[in-house]
Amino acid sequence: MKSIITELETRFRDAFRKAFPEAETDPLIRPSQDPKFGDYQSNAAMGLAKKKSEKPRSVAEKIVAALDVADICEPPEIAGPGFINLRLKPDWLARRLQAQLPDPRLGIEPAAPARKVVVDYSGPNIAKQMHVGHLRSTIIGDTIARVLEFLGHEVIRQNHIGDWGTQFGMLIAYMFETFGPQAAEEGKLHIADIEEFYRQANQRFQTDEAFADRARRQVVELQAGDPQALRAWRAFRNESLNHAQEIYDRLGVTLTRENVRGESDYNEALPDVVNELLNEKKIAREDAGAVCVFPEGFKAKDGTPLPMIIRKSDGGFLYATTDLAAMKFRTQHLAADRIIYVTDARQILHFQQLFTVAHQAGYDVNPKTQAPAALEHVTFGSVLGEDGKPLKTRSGENVK
């Protein structure tokens, strides 16, 4: 079944052929912004009037005179300089709805052409229980994925979990010191225990310099592939993912373990990203020991250029580096035509810079189509605690 707009467009094109047989124009039918003007509106008369060197209202009158919509609409009305307002007949709308009831698609036509769309959502951090602050990205992202699939697009869900970084050095150092390496054996750790480790380790890291040094060494050992450190990391990761999957299943969210592709999956690509932007693309430069890209149009409060740092002065990489590597993977390996990121609004600047730098580097180009993927950031407000600040696990108990 045709959509209402498609049906109206067909009727308008028939009217154009009768009133202006030599003119080709778009019906320009849109839902009305104000219900008092009707359900739909056509702005075609304005563009057609320029082609015909006539007044828009005169053109609108000729279109309406040739328009056959009596079975669908109340008599069309012309407003202002030539807007054609349309109000659907309730009895026609009722018959249409009745006819759609047996249709599992409820009359919604599949999208044409179908696209390959990556939806990046949920993204909980490893070693922490999920809380209400994770609900919005999870539910909004899953809704977007379901709607796009219903429309016929190929949707690739990506759960970009936070499963790498200095926090694992703290966790491993604390667990080894308190319980020994054997605590990382499969099945011995529970997510609540891991979260408590995280709180205690974070406090020690802030107040005990000797512990902080051990934690930093554990990060180095983990990155170097130390077997004990890797076993502990895998135990933290697996228990956290098991916990997250229980939540997804309870909520009816369609994410699975197969959709997980976290920060750790891009580790090996990060040096190549920096080298490519610095030495091949030449859009990055060294600044005070760090490697930065200064995307055009971004300024700090004092008016100086605002950098996107992709490698710290100590050689460490950042979220921006990982997100660039993920972008490159999604366009060049997954062949995405569109990438949608669902996060809270605090990350608006990050994604604005990310999209700009990715475009400069060509990381947004789908090699199959040779066209840039559409990059979109869907935002929502932060879930705040009683202190009026966004929920953070390390600050205390959150609402689970």
Buried (B, 14 or more C-beta within 10 A) or exposed (E): BEEBEEBBBEBBBBBBEBBBEEBEBBBBBEEBEEEEBBBBBBBBBBBBBEEBEBEBBEBBBBBBEBBEBEEBBBEBBBEEEBBBBBBBBEEBEEEBEEEEEEEEEEBBEEEEEEBBBBBBBBBBBBBBBBBEBBBBBBBBBBBBBBEBBBBBBBBBBBBBBBBBBBBBBBBBBBBBEEBEBEBBEEEEBEBEBBBEBBBBBBBBBEEEEEBBEBBBBBBEBBBEEBEBBBBBBEBBBBBBBEBBBEBBEEEEBBBEEEBBBBBBBBBEBBBEBBBBBBEEBEBBEEBEEBBBBBBEEBEEEEEEEBBBBBBEEEEBBBBBBBBBBBBBBBBBEBBBBBBBBBBBEEBEEBBBBBBBBBBBBBBBBBEEEEEBBEBBBBBBEBBEBEEEEBBEBEEEEBEE
